[in-house]
Amino acid sequence: MSRRPSGIGILDELSDIDAANVTRCARTLLRRPLLRADGPDGDLLPLVFRHRNALHDLFASLLGYRLVVQRRYARLYKAGPGADPTRGEPGLSPRGYAYVALTMAALTGVGRQVLLSRLVTEVRAAAVEAGIEVVDDLGDRRALTAALRHLLGLGVITETEGSVSTWSGDAISEALITVDTDVLGHLLAGPVGDVDTPEELVAKAAEAGPAGMEQTTEHAVRRRLVENPVVLHADLPPEQASWLKKNQRRESLLLDRCFGLVTEARLEGIAVTDPEEYLTDLAFPSTGTVARVALLALPELLAEHEARADGRHPVSRQRLQQICAELVESYPAAWSKQATEDIDGLVDEVLELLVNTGLARWEEPDWLLSPVAHRWVPEPDDTPGSNTAQEKEEAPPPPASWSLFDEEGPA
């Protein structure tokens, strides 16, 4: 009985062009787990459909992900982030997320078309049934509108007539909504029927796929490498940390070949980057006041205290606030006006950025900087004062090199 290839072996069986296209499609699906013909990057869907068998085997063997590909859409069932507060839609509040779930429940029973007013009524009825208090004020309406617009962006619903917008008065601006029941059926990825509490759902959705112990460990670690910019050995369970240390060279080659990701191995863990920044949802370093202040603050913060056993550096908010104030005072013209007026707000934004990039986390009583932050500590190009005027005069001239502008001598 022949064994089907997995990992890089899947690409080795293809031509160079097809292998490159499979990698390109895999990268697209990692960024667009719900890829639609009429959505972002939708022009790549025909190529995904063409290579659907190779992509199915690639995701199943490497990450334990299920892939469904149709002519109109492709759905990659990725694992959830678990208890990670940095992942989520910035436009959705907790109540907005609740309305997304309630709207999905309501859409299953309204048919293919529904008036907006009836849909809102059904959603609020579902909220009451779920024991969620509905307060018909502006904040509640904005949360519901944000949920509807999120589902519009996913292609689950479309505005056939009229528009979904926040209403300020008592009456809703009427609109006719069309429901894509096929996409709706593939939207929910978590095992809702297998759990009883929200906490169980979050934990179950983040687990690696069902398989033997070794394969489960492999999937779990590789998912973290693909989905996170920094993976520290200290943050992994012992068996996963041991597996990663043993296989990090192989994993580096695999992630590069299959997903175009570059790994940087350090004693404390692995940093993963995308040279093209297609899979980078939050770039660092970057432009803007908050990103530049965070970058300039890192060296002083890292020098403040010795690293702990896990390589993390404890820092206090007070010290970060002092450094931010010094930077703003020393270079007043370099920052936005808001930064110079609200130092507390700037500190909050710097900490949020460091947390979202995996460079910091809160652990009572201090903030902890990741050891990966050392990669951005500047190093001098040379020792100051080493090139004196006399040394420059005595230095031999550089050897002559060939140039396209060299002329041949007379024959």
Disulfide bonds with the S-S distance in Angstrom:
none
